[in-house]
Amino acid sequence: METRKAIVRGAAAVFEDVGYGPASLQMVAETAEVTRGALYFHFKTKELLALAVIEDQHARTKESAADVFSRSLGPIETICALCSCFASLLQNDPVVRAGIRLTLESSTFGQRIRSPYTDWMQTMEQLTLEGQASGVISSKVDAGAFGRYLVASFTGVQMVSNVLTAREDLTERVEELTAFVRLTLSPSAQHGFQTLDELTPHV
């Protein structure tokens, strides 16, 4: 198990650095500091290794999300906290970064990885419905459309942040995004705030 974990970490480093196409099993073996035999024992192909990295990334994301849910923050703050949590993972966890890159490149190795996106969309939709049921989220919001919009928006924000600053400014960009979330969802925010600065929390 320790060898397998080392291989997945090594693969994540390689895939994050060069992407799926140029990566090779030899590069992974060298980065993970394992023999080719040990690598082939666990993963026969590069595709299987890429899928293992995506699976690990998804598990790490779900584990962090479970921690957010355990705080009982309320629907809107939970939505915002999940965005902030994922941003932190992208900044600090190379396996998560690699998994996200591989998910975007999955068509290049004969896959169409949907579950990381569809799971998150469903979570955001459910939180929106819960907020509407308790009266803290505007009934005018289409919960399904909001879930799709938020996941697509977050994906775009993190991609642009990666291009411009290697995600160094991702925390600030996600704070701007969640300010729009509050403006969109909260009935009081729709009438009581005029600027994004008023909606962005300051520590």
Z-matrix of the N, CA and C atoms (Angstrom, degrees):
N
C 1 1.459
C 2 1.515 1 112.14
N 3 1.335 2 116.43 1 -38.88
C 4 1.461 3 119.04 2 179.04
C 5 1.524 4 110.83 3 -65.97
N 6 1.338 5 115.77 4 -38.67
C 7 1.469 6 119.10 5 177.69
C 8 1.522 7 110.48 6 -63.97
N 9 1.327 8 116.34 7 -42.00
C 10 1.464 9 119.92 8 179.30
C 11 1.522 10 110.77 9 -62.46
N 12 1.325 11 116.67 10 -42.96
C 13 1.464 12 120.02 11 178.37
C 14 1.525 13 111.02 12 -61.76
N 15 1.332 14 116.53 13 -40.77
C 16 1.462 15 120.23 14 179.45
C 17 1.523 16 110.68 15 -64.61
N 18 1.336 17 116.43 16 -38.44
C 19 1.461 18 120.07 17 178.88
C 20 1.523 19 110.66 18 -65.39
N 21 1.329 20 117.36 19 -43.56
C 22 1.469 21 120.40 20 179.77
C 23 1.520 22 110.54 21 -63.92
N 24 1.332 23 117.35 22 -40.86
C 25 1.465 24 119.84 23 177.57
C 26 1.531 25 110.53 24 -64.26
N 27 1.322 26 116.74 25 -42.58
C 28 1.464 27 120.01 26 178.30
C 29 1.518 28 111.65 27 -63.93
N 30 1.331 29 115.61 28 -41.88
C 31 1.463 30 119.78 29 178.02
C 32 1.522 31 110.95 30 -62.94
N 33 1.328 32 116.42 31 -40.67
C 34 1.465 33 119.73 32 178.56
C 35 1.518 34 110.76 33 -59.69
N 36 1.320 35 116.88 34 -42.75
C 37 1.466 36 120.29 35 179.59
C 38 1.523 37 111.04 36 -62.03
N 39 1.327 38 116.09 37 -42.10
C 40 1.471 39 119.97 38 -179.32
C 41 1.522 40 111.08 39 -69.59
N 42 1.327 41 117.16 40 -47.91
C 43 1.464 42 120.19 41 -178.72
C 44 1.524 43 111.56 42 -63.46
N 45 1.326 44 116.97 43 -38.95
C 46 1.464 45 118.86 44 177.90
C 47 1.517 46 110.82 45 -63.75
N 48 1.318 47 116.29 46 -38.00
C 49 1.462 48 120.80 47 -175.23
C 50 1.523 49 112.66 48 -74.45
N 51 1.342 50 117.52 49 -47.14
C 52 1.466 51 119.75 50 -171.29
C 53 1.520 52 114.00 51 -117.66
N 54 1.340 53 118.43 52 -9.54
C 55 1.454 54 120.24 53 -176.44
C 56 1.520 55 111.90 54 85.01
N 57 1.336 56 115.01 55 176.05
C 58 1.463 57 119.15 56 -174.72
C 59 1.527 58 112.63 57 -68.71
N 60 1.324 59 116.48 58 -47.79
C 61 1.467 60 120.36 59 -173.13
C 62 1.520 61 114.90 60 -54.50
N 63 1.328 62 118.84 61 -58.03
C 64 1.464 63 120.45 62 -176.92
C 65 1.526 64 114.79 63 -74.06
N 66 1.329 65 117.74 64 -15.45
C 67 1.466 66 120.45 65 -177.09
C 68 1.526 67 110.32 66 -67.19
N 69 1.326 68 115.80 67 148.82
C 70 1.464 69 121.02 68 177.59
C 71 1.522 70 109.38 69 -134.97
N 72 1.314 71 115.89 70 157.96
C 73 1.458 72 120.03 71 177.79
C 74 1.523 73 111.25 72 -63.60
N 75 1.335 74 116.56 73 -32.36
C 76 1.458 75 119.86 74 177.36
C 77 1.529 76 110.50 75 -63.77
N 78 1.326 77 116.93 76 -42.59
C 79 1.464 78 120.64 77 177.33
C 80 1.522 79 110.79 78 -60.97
N 81 1.326 80 116.07 79 -40.96
C 82 1.463 81 119.93 80 179.79
C 83 1.518 82 110.35 81 -65.49
N 84 1.328 83 117.12 82 -44.89
C 85 1.466 84 120.84 83 -179.84
C 86 1.524 85 111.15 84 -59.39
N 87 1.331 86 116.20 85 -42.52
C 88 1.467 87 119.99 86 -179.94
C 89 1.521 88 110.98 87 -67.05
N 90 1.324 89 117.36 88 -42.00
C 91 1.468 90 120.93 89 -178.94
C 92 1.523 91 110.64 90 -67.96
N 93 1.326 92 117.01 91 -39.98
C 94 1.473 93 121.22 92 -179.32
C 95 1.524 94 111.93 93 -79.66
N 96 1.340 95 116.26 94 -10.89
C 97 1.467 96 122.20 95 -178.68
C 98 1.527 97 110.93 96 59.21
N 99 1.342 98 114.86 97 49.00
C 100 1.464 99 121.62 98 174.62
C 101 1.519 100 108.14 99 -128.65
N 102 1.319 101 116.46 100 163.17
C 103 1.452 102 120.48 101 177.65
C 104 1.521 103 110.57 102 -76.90
N 105 1.331 104 116.50 103 160.57
C 106 1.459 105 119.45 104 176.14
C 107 1.529 106 110.23 105 -61.92
N 108 1.339 107 115.73 106 -35.76
C 109 1.453 108 118.89 107 179.13
C 110 1.515 109 112.24 108 -62.24
N 111 1.332 110 116.41 109 -42.32
C 112 1.467 111 120.17 110 178.48
C 113 1.522 112 110.72 111 -64.63
N 114 1.322 113 116.19 112 -39.19
C 115 1.468 114 119.47 113 179.63
C 116 1.524 115 110.14 114 -65.00
N 117 1.342 116 117.05 115 -46.93
C 118 1.470 117 120.36 116 -178.32
C 119 1.524 118 112.12 117 -66.80
N 120 1.318 119 117.48 118 -25.95
C 121 1.458 120 120.42 119 176.70
C 122 1.528 121 110.41 120 -61.45
N 123 1.334 122 116.31 121 -37.49
C 124 1.466 123 121.12 122 -177.67
C 125 1.528 124 112.34 123 -94.37
N 126 1.319 125 117.98 124 -36.26
C 127 1.464 126 121.40 125 -174.69
C 128 1.526 127 109.36 126 -138.02
N 129 1.324 128 116.00 127 115.87
C 130 1.457 129 120.83 128 -177.49
C 131 1.518 130 112.90 129 -79.80
N 132 1.333 131 116.43 130 -26.43
C 133 1.462 132 120.08 131 -176.30
C 134 1.528 133 111.08 132 -136.11
N 135 1.301 134 115.15 133 162.43
C 136 1.463 135 120.69 134 177.11
C 137 1.531 136 110.62 135 -66.26
N 138 1.319 137 116.82 136 -34.59
C 139 1.458 138 120.20 137 178.75
C 140 1.517 139 111.41 138 -61.99
N 141 1.333 140 117.71 139 -45.06
C 142 1.458 141 121.03 140 178.19
C 143 1.519 142 111.42 141 -61.67
N 144 1.327 143 116.20 142 -36.21
C 145 1.458 144 120.63 143 178.66
C 146 1.531 145 110.74 144 -67.88
N 147 1.329 146 116.80 145 -41.03
C 148 1.462 147 120.89 146 177.58
C 149 1.532 148 110.76 147 -63.16
N 150 1.313 149 116.41 148 -42.28
C 151 1.461 150 119.90 149 178.80
C 152 1.526 151 111.56 150 -64.44
N 153 1.333 152 116.80 151 -34.57
C 154 1.466 153 120.53 152 177.72
C 155 1.522 154 110.92 153 -66.50
N 156 1.333 155 117.17 154 -38.74
C 157 1.465 156 120.69 155 177.69
C 158 1.531 157 109.84 156 -65.37
N 159 1.329 158 117.48 157 -43.57
C 160 1.467 159 121.09 158 178.17
C 161 1.527 160 110.72 159 -61.80
N 162 1.331 161 116.29 160 -42.91
C 163 1.468 162 120.44 161 178.81
C 164 1.528 163 111.08 162 -61.84
N 165 1.327 164 116.56 163 -42.30
C 166 1.464 165 120.38 164 179.62
C 167 1.522 166 110.08 165 -66.25
N 168 1.326 167 116.20 166 -41.61
C 169 1.465 168 120.18 167 177.92
C 170 1.524 169 111.19 168 -59.65
N 171 1.333 170 116.17 169 -44.38
C 172 1.458 171 120.67 170 -178.82
C 173 1.531 172 110.40 171 -64.30
N 174 1.337 173 116.43 172 -39.74
C 175 1.466 174 120.35 173 179.07
C 176 1.520 175 111.24 174 -64.67
N 177 1.324 176 117.27 175 -41.87
C 178 1.464 177 120.78 176 179.30
C 179 1.521 178 110.77 177 -64.60
N 180 1.320 179 116.34 178 -40.40
C 181 1.458 180 120.41 179 179.13
C 182 1.525 181 111.09 180 -64.55
N 183 1.323 182 117.07 181 -43.53
C 184 1.461 183 121.11 182 179.67
C 185 1.523 184 111.20 183 -65.58
N 186 1.335 185 117.04 184 -36.92
C 187 1.461 186 120.18 185 178.17
C 188 1.523 187 111.18 186 -63.71
N 189 1.325 188 116.08 187 -43.38
C 190 1.468 189 119.84 188 177.90
C 191 1.520 190 111.26 189 -66.40
N 192 1.333 191 116.61 190 -37.25
C 193 1.461 192 120.16 191 177.95
C 194 1.523 193 110.81 192 -63.89
N 195 1.328 194 116.80 193 -38.81
C 196 1.465 195 120.34 194 178.37
C 197 1.521 196 111.03 195 -60.93
N 198 1.325 197 116.32 196 -36.28
C 199 1.462 198 119.98 197 177.44
C 200 1.526 199 110.76 198 -65.12
N 201 1.334 200 116.88 199 -39.96
C 202 1.464 201 120.37 200 177.53
C 203 1.524 202 110.27 201 -62.71
N 204 1.317 203 117.46 202 -44.99
C 205 1.465 204 121.06 203 -179.08
C 206 1.528 205 111.60 204 -63.03
N 207 1.319 206 116.60 205 -30.55
C 208 1.463 207 119.74 206 -178.56
C 209 1.522 208 112.53 207 -67.90
N 210 1.322 209 118.17 208 -14.08
C 211 1.461 210 121.56 209 -177.37
C 212 1.528 211 112.74 210 -83.00
N 213 1.331 212 117.57 211 -13.30
C 214 1.479 213 121.76 212 179.43
C 215 1.524 214 111.07 213 52.73
N 216 1.310 215 116.44 214 57.96
C 217 1.460 216 121.69 215 -174.48
C 218 1.525 217 114.02 216 -84.70
N 219 1.320 218 117.58 217 -15.00
C 220 1.457 219 120.13 218 -171.03
C 221 1.517 220 109.30 219 98.03
N 222 1.341 221 118.10 220 156.02
C 223 1.464 222 121.08 221 -171.83
C 224 1.521 223 115.54 222 -57.73
N 225 1.332 224 117.95 223 -50.56
C 226 1.462 225 119.12 224 -176.52
C 227 1.525 226 111.24 225 -66.92
N 228 1.310 227 117.27 226 -45.70
C 229 1.459 228 119.42 227 -179.32
C 230 1.527 229 111.63 228 -68.05
N 231 1.329 230 117.42 229 -30.28
C 232 1.461 231 119.84 230 175.81
C 233 1.521 232 110.24 231 -66.88
N 234 1.328 233 117.18 232 -43.78
C 235 1.460 234 121.21 233 176.83
C 236 1.529 235 110.48 234 -56.74
N 237 1.319 236 116.15 235 -47.83
C 238 1.463 237 120.90 236 -178.55
C 239 1.532 238 111.24 237 -66.80
N 240 1.329 239 116.33 238 -40.02
C 241 1.461 240 120.29 239 179.97
C 242 1.524 241 111.41 240 -66.25
N 243 1.329 242 117.48 241 -36.40
C 244 1.458 243 120.41 242 176.77
C 245 1.529 244 111.05 243 -62.83
N 246 1.327 245 116.59 244 -40.74
C 247 1.466 246 120.35 245 177.07
C 248 1.524 247 110.64 246 -62.93
N 249 1.326 248 116.76 247 -45.19
C 250 1.465 249 121.14 248 179.88
C 251 1.523 250 111.18 249 -64.88
N 252 1.330 251 116.29 250 -39.64
C 253 1.461 252 121.22 251 179.17
C 254 1.519 253 110.63 252 -62.50
N 255 1.318 254 117.26 253 -45.42
C 256 1.459 255 121.27 254 -179.41
C 257 1.521 256 110.24 255 -65.63
N 258 1.323 257 116.99 256 -37.47
C 259 1.464 258 120.16 257 176.93
C 260 1.520 259 110.51 258 -61.34
N 261 1.325 260 116.47 259 -42.42
C 262 1.460 261 120.52 260 178.99
C 263 1.524 262 111.21 261 -62.75
N 264 1.339 263 116.64 262 -41.38
C 265 1.462 264 119.87 263 177.57
C 266 1.528 265 111.10 264 -61.27
N 267 1.312 266 116.56 265 -41.99
C 268 1.461 267 120.11 266 179.81
C 269 1.523 268 111.58 267 -64.02
N 270 1.309 269 117.02 268 -32.90
C 271 1.458 270 120.39 269 179.61
C 272 1.523 271 112.49 270 -78.02
N 273 1.330 272 117.40 271 -29.25
C 274 1.467 273 120.04 272 -168.25
C 275 1.524 274 116.03 273 -117.85
N 276 1.321 275 118.94 274 -14.64
C 277 1.458 276 120.70 275 -174.61
C 278 1.527 277 110.50 276 -116.55
N 279 1.333 278 118.44 277 109.38
C 280 1.471 279 120.83 278 -178.26
C 281 1.522 280 113.49 279 -64.77
N 282 1.324 281 117.90 280 -29.40
C 283 1.461 282 119.51 281 177.58
C 284 1.528 283 110.33 282 -66.70
N 285 1.321 284 116.98 283 -40.42
C 286 1.460 285 120.52 284 177.77
C 287 1.525 286 110.16 285 -64.93
N 288 1.314 287 117.44 286 -43.62
C 289 1.468 288 119.84 287 178.75
C 290 1.526 289 111.17 288 -60.93
N 291 1.327 290 115.62 289 -44.56
C 292 1.464 291 119.47 290 179.76
C 293 1.519 292 111.19 291 -64.54
N 294 1.331 293 116.68 292 -41.81
C 295 1.459 294 120.19 293 -179.93
C 296 1.516 295 112.30 294 -61.75
N 297 1.317 296 116.14 295 -40.28
C 298 1.461 297 120.33 296 178.60
C 299 1.528 298 110.22 297 -65.51
N 300 1.327 299 116.91 298 -43.20
C 301 1.469 300 119.47 299 178.77
C 302 1.526 301 110.50 300 -62.75
N 303 1.317 302 116.97 301 -43.64
C 304 1.461 303 120.66 302 -179.69
C 305 1.529 304 111.66 303 -65.86
N 306 1.320 305 117.25 304 -36.30
C 307 1.461 306 120.02 305 177.47
C 308 1.522 307 110.38 306 -61.33
N 309 1.325 308 116.23 307 -41.83
C 310 1.466 309 120.16 308 178.73
C 311 1.519 310 111.60 309 -68.94
N 312 1.336 311 117.43 310 -28.11
C 313 1.463 312 121.73 311 -178.45
C 314 1.530 313 112.52 312 -97.90
N 315 1.325 314 118.04 313 5.97
C 316 1.469 315 120.94 314 -168.91
C 317 1.521 316 113.42 315 -59.92
N 318 1.334 317 118.29 316 -27.55
C 319 1.466 318 118.99 317 179.41
C 320 1.524 319 111.68 318 -65.27
N 321 1.342 320 116.69 319 -21.53
C 322 1.462 321 119.13 320 -179.21
C 323 1.520 322 112.16 321 -73.35
N 324 1.343 323 117.67 322 -16.72
C 325 1.460 324 118.45 323 175.17
C 326 1.528 325 111.32 324 -120.98
N 327 1.337 326 114.37 325 36.13
C 328 1.454 327 120.92 326 169.56
C 329 1.512 328 115.34 327 74.35
N 330 1.316 329 117.37 328 20.50
C 331 1.456 330 121.20 329 179.70
C 332 1.531 331 109.76 330 -123.10
N 333 1.315 332 114.80 331 158.26
C 334 1.467 333 120.74 332 168.93
C 335 1.515 334 106.40 333 -131.68
N 336 1.312 335 115.41 334 92.18
C 337 1.460 336 121.52 335 -174.92
C 338 1.525 337 109.05 336 -80.24
N 339 1.323 338 115.63 337 113.01
C 340 1.470 339 120.58 338 -176.46
C 341 1.526 340 113.02 339 -110.30
N 342 1.334 341 116.87 340 -30.83
C 343 1.467 342 119.76 341 -167.48
C 344 1.524 343 115.00 342 -57.89
N 345 1.361 344 120.70 343 -37.52
C 346 1.464 345 117.40 344 178.32
C 347 1.529 346 112.81 345 -59.74
N 348 1.340 347 115.95 346 -32.24
C 349 1.453 348 119.88 347 179.62
C 350 1.526 349 111.62 348 -83.31
N 351 1.316 350 116.96 349 -46.70
C 352 1.461 351 119.09 350 -176.77
C 353 1.525 352 111.49 351 -66.75
N 354 1.329 353 117.04 352 -36.58
C 355 1.473 354 119.22 353 177.03
C 356 1.521 355 110.78 354 -61.64
N 357 1.330 356 116.63 355 -43.98
C 358 1.460 357 120.81 356 -178.50
C 359 1.528 358 110.42 357 -68.09
N 360 1.339 359 117.22 358 -39.91
C 361 1.464 360 120.28 359 176.76
C 362 1.522 361 110.96 360 -59.13
N 363 1.330 362 116.44 361 -45.39
C 364 1.461 363 120.31 362 -179.70
C 365 1.526 364 111.56 363 -64.47
N 366 1.330 365 116.49 364 -37.64
C 367 1.461 366 119.83 365 177.85
C 368 1.522 367 110.84 366 -62.87
N 369 1.322 368 116.80 367 -46.04
C 370 1.458 369 120.76 368 -179.53
C 371 1.528 370 111.23 369 -66.16
N 372 1.323 371 116.31 370 -37.70
C 373 1.472 372 119.62 371 176.70
C 374 1.523 373 110.28 372 -63.12
N 375 1.325 374 117.25 373 -45.22
C 376 1.459 375 120.82 374 -178.50
C 377 1.525 376 111.30 375 -63.93
N 378 1.327 377 117.46 376 -42.10
C 379 1.458 378 120.66 377 177.77
C 380 1.526 379 111.14 378 -62.58
N 381 1.323 380 115.62 379 -38.17
C 382 1.467 381 119.59 380 178.42
C 383 1.525 382 110.66 381 -65.06
N 384 1.319 383 117.10 382 -43.59
C 385 1.465 384 120.59 383 178.00
C 386 1.528 385 111.51 384 -62.70
N 387 1.324 386 116.58 385 -39.88
C 388 1.466 387 120.13 386 177.84
C 389 1.520 388 110.70 387 -64.09
N 390 1.323 389 116.18 388 -40.47
C 391 1.455 390 119.75 389 178.38
C 392 1.518 391 112.44 390 -66.02
N 393 1.312 392 116.54 391 -36.70
C 394 1.463 393 119.88 392 177.30
C 395 1.528 394 111.01 393 -67.91
N 396 1.316 395 116.24 394 -37.91
C 397 1.470 396 119.93 395 179.49
C 398 1.523 397 111.71 396 -65.13
N 399 1.340 398 116.05 397 -32.17
C 400 1.470 399 119.67 398 -179.77
C 401 1.521 400 112.60 399 -93.82
N 402 1.326 401 117.61 400 -1.88
C 403 1.454 402 121.57 401 175.34
C 404 1.513 403 116.10 402 85.05
N 405 1.341 404 118.41 403 7.64
C 406 1.470 405 119.80 404 -178.60
C 407 1.519 406 112.18 405 -94.81
N 408 1.332 407 117.37 406 -9.03
C 409 1.457 408 122.20 407 177.05
C 410 1.520 409 108.47 408 -122.13
N 411 1.303 410 115.72 409 137.63
C 412 1.457 411 121.40 410 -176.74
C 413 1.522 412 111.46 411 -58.06
N 414 1.323 413 115.96 412 136.49
C 415 1.463 414 121.27 413 177.97
C 416 1.524 415 111.62 414 -71.37
N 417 1.331 416 117.36 415 -11.98
C 418 1.461 417 121.24 416 179.55
C 419 1.533 418 112.80 417 -75.85
N 420 1.332 419 116.68 418 -14.65
C 421 1.457 420 120.89 419 -177.28
C 422 1.520 421 110.33 420 -79.59
N 423 1.325 422 117.01 421 130.76
C 424 1.461 423 122.06 422 172.35
C 425 1.524 424 107.11 423 -81.14
N 426 1.331 425 116.41 424 110.26
C 427 1.467 426 120.73 425 -172.08
C 428 1.526 427 112.65 426 -60.62
N 429 1.321 428 117.39 427 -43.60
C 430 1.460 429 120.22 428 179.62
C 431 1.509 430 112.39 429 -65.16
N 432 1.323 431 115.98 430 -43.74
C 433 1.458 432 120.32 431 179.29
C 434 1.527 433 110.66 432 -64.40
N 435 1.336 434 116.31 433 -38.71
C 436 1.463 435 119.20 434 178.96
C 437 1.526 436 110.89 435 -63.76
N 438 1.339 437 117.16 436 -43.65
C 439 1.458 438 119.53 437 178.37
C 440 1.515 439 111.96 438 -58.07
N 441 1.324 440 116.70 439 -44.58
C 442 1.472 441 120.36 440 178.81
C 443 1.524 442 111.05 441 -65.68
N 444 1.315 443 116.05 442 -41.24
C 445 1.467 444 120.52 443 -178.75
C 446 1.521 445 111.43 444 -64.62
N 447 1.330 446 116.57 445 -44.75
C 448 1.458 447 119.51 446 -175.62
C 449 1.526 448 111.39 447 -66.20
N 450 1.331 449 117.29 448 -43.54
C 451 1.463 450 119.81 449 -179.65
C 452 1.529 451 110.43 450 -64.61
N 453 1.314 452 116.53 451 -42.28
C 454 1.466 453 119.50 452 177.76
C 455 1.529 454 110.80 453 -64.95
N 456 1.324 455 116.77 454 -39.51
C 457 1.459 456 120.87 455 -179.87
C 458 1.524 457 111.02 456 -66.07
N 459 1.330 458 116.74 457 -45.82
C 460 1.462 459 119.76 458 179.01
C 461 1.522 460 110.50 459 -61.21
N 462 1.326 461 116.69 460 -42.72
C 463 1.469 462 120.36 461 179.06
C 464 1.516 463 110.56 462 -58.70
N 465 1.318 464 116.54 463 -45.19
C 466 1.464 465 119.74 464 178.79
C 467 1.515 466 112.69 465 -65.54
N 468 1.327 467 116.80 466 -41.40
C 469 1.469 468 120.60 467 179.57
C 470 1.520 469 111.11 468 -60.96
N 471 1.333 470 117.38 469 -46.04
C 472 1.461 471 119.02 470 -177.32
C 473 1.530 472 111.11 471 -70.47
N 474 1.333 473 117.42 472 -33.06
C 475 1.462 474 119.67 473 178.73
C 476 1.527 475 111.04 474 -67.56
N 477 1.326 476 116.77 475 -44.52
C 478 1.471 477 119.96 476 178.96
C 479 1.522 478 109.95 477 -66.31
N 480 1.331 479 117.46 478 -40.40
C 481 1.461 480 120.56 479 177.00
C 482 1.528 481 110.84 480 -60.69
N 483 1.320 482 116.55 481 -38.84
C 484 1.462 483 120.15 482 178.42
C 485 1.522 484 111.36 483 -64.55
N 486 1.323 485 116.59 484 -42.44
C 487 1.465 486 120.76 485 -179.80
C 488 1.525 487 111.33 486 -65.94
N 489 1.333 488 116.46 487 -42.93
C 490 1.459 489 120.22 488 -172.63
C 491 1.524 490 113.72 489 -83.47
N 492 1.337 491 117.36 490 -37.79
C 493 1.474 492 119.05 491 -172.31
C 494 1.522 493 113.70 492 -136.77
N 495 1.342 494 117.98 493 13.86
C 496 1.468 495 121.04 494 -174.18
C 497 1.532 496 110.53 495 55.19
N 498 1.323 497 115.13 496 35.84
C 499 1.466 498 125.65 497 178.34
C 500 1.528 499 113.42 498 68.20
N 501 1.296 500 119.08 499 15.10
C 502 1.463 501 119.66 500 177.61
C 503 1.522 502 111.78 501 -65.46
N 504 1.329 503 117.29 502 -29.20
C 505 1.467 504 119.91 503 -179.13
C 506 1.522 505 112.28 504 -99.99
N 507 1.345 506 117.45 505 14.33
C 508 1.459 507 119.58 506 -173.35
C 509 1.528 508 112.54 507 -63.37
N 510 1.320 509 117.86 508 -36.29
C 511 1.466 510 120.03 509 178.71
C 512 1.522 511 110.81 510 -58.33
N 513 1.320 512 116.26 511 -46.74
C 514 1.467 513 120.35 512 -179.34
C 515 1.527 514 111.21 513 -66.19
N 516 1.326 515 117.09 514 -41.60
C 517 1.464 516 119.97 515 -178.96
C 518 1.533 517 110.96 516 -66.23
N 519 1.326 518 117.18 517 -36.00
C 520 1.469 519 119.70 518 178.46
C 521 1.521 520 110.61 519 -72.52
N 522 1.322 521 118.02 520 -32.55
C 523 1.465 522 119.91 521 174.07
C 524 1.531 523 110.20 522 -61.46
N 525 1.324 524 116.48 523 -38.85
C 526 1.471 525 119.51 524 176.09
C 527 1.521 526 110.59 525 -64.83
N 528 1.329 527 116.13 526 -42.07
C 529 1.459 528 120.06 527 178.86
C 530 1.520 529 111.54 528 -61.38
N 531 1.324 530 117.29 529 -46.51
C 532 1.459 531 119.67 530 -178.17
C 533 1.529 532 111.56 531 -69.39
N 534 1.318 533 117.28 532 -23.83
C 535 1.463 534 119.20 533 172.92
C 536 1.523 535 110.10 534 -63.97
N 537 1.323 536 116.58 535 -41.63
C 538 1.464 537 120.23 536 175.42
C 539 1.527 538 110.96 537 -65.39
N 540 1.313 539 116.48 538 -35.66
C 541 1.462 540 120.26 539 177.68
C 542 1.529 541 110.04 540 -59.77
N 543 1.331 542 116.51 541 -48.43
C 544 1.468 543 119.95 542 179.21
C 545 1.526 544 111.00 543 -60.60
N 546 1.319 545 115.47 544 -40.96
C 547 1.461 546 120.04 545 -179.64
C 548 1.524 547 110.67 546 -63.93
N 549 1.320 548 116.30 547 -38.61
C 550 1.462 549 121.47 548 -178.36
C 551 1.519 550 112.52 549 -72.89
N 552 1.325 551 116.99 550 -40.51
C 553 1.458 552 120.60 551 -169.69
C 554 1.518 553 115.16 552 -91.04
N 555 1.305 554 117.50 553 -41.36
C 556 1.457 555 120.13 554 -169.98
C 557 1.526 556 111.85 555 -79.45
N 558 1.323 557 118.95 556 125.11
C 559 1.467 558 120.43 557 176.95
C 560 1.520 559 111.65 558 -58.31
N 561 1.329 560 117.87 559 -40.18
C 562 1.461 561 120.38 560 -179.08
C 563 1.518 562 110.76 561 -70.30
N 564 1.316 563 117.44 562 -36.52
C 565 1.458 564 120.12 563 -179.87
C 566 1.516 565 110.91 564 -66.69
N 567 1.331 566 117.32 565 -31.92
C 568 1.456 567 120.58 566 -179.34
C 569 1.529 568 111.48 567 -62.57
N 570 1.314 569 115.72 568 -23.01
C 571 1.463 570 118.42 569 -177.51
C 572 1.522 571 113.24 570 -117.36
N 573 1.335 572 116.46 571 -20.63
C 574 1.446 573 118.34 572 -170.12
C 575 1.514 574 116.52 573 -101.58
N 576 1.342 575 118.40 574 -7.92
C 577 1.458 576 120.59 575 -178.64
C 578 1.523 577 109.55 576 -121.30
N 579 1.316 578 113.72 577 147.40
C 580 1.452 579 118.73 578 -179.13
C 581 1.520 580 112.76 579 -114.97
N 582 1.324 581 118.19 580 -24.12
C 583 1.460 582 120.32 581 -174.85
C 584 1.521 583 110.33 582 -131.31
N 585 1.335 584 114.70 583 158.13
C 586 1.456 585 119.86 584 175.90
C 587 1.519 586 110.95 585 -64.93
N 588 1.337 587 116.94 586 -32.15
C 589 1.461 588 119.91 587 -178.85
C 590 1.525 589 110.41 588 -61.49
N 591 1.320 590 117.27 589 -35.80
C 592 1.454 591 120.96 590 178.93
C 593 1.526 592 111.69 591 -69.69
N 594 1.342 593 116.03 592 -27.23
C 595 1.451 594 120.05 593 -177.73
C 596 1.517 595 113.45 594 -88.91
N 597 1.336 596 117.88 595 -18.65
C 598 1.463 597 121.12 596 -176.45
C 599 1.502 598 109.49 597 -85.12
N 600 1.346 599 118.29 598 124.69
C 601 1.467 600 120.27 599 -179.37
C 602 1.514 601 111.20 600 -67.49
N 603 1.317 602 116.55 601 141.23
C 604 1.459 603 121.54 602 178.09
C 605 1.523 604 109.05 603 -119.17
N 606 1.315 605 115.32 604 126.04
C 607 1.461 606 120.62 605 -178.97
C 608 1.525 607 109.59 606 -91.75
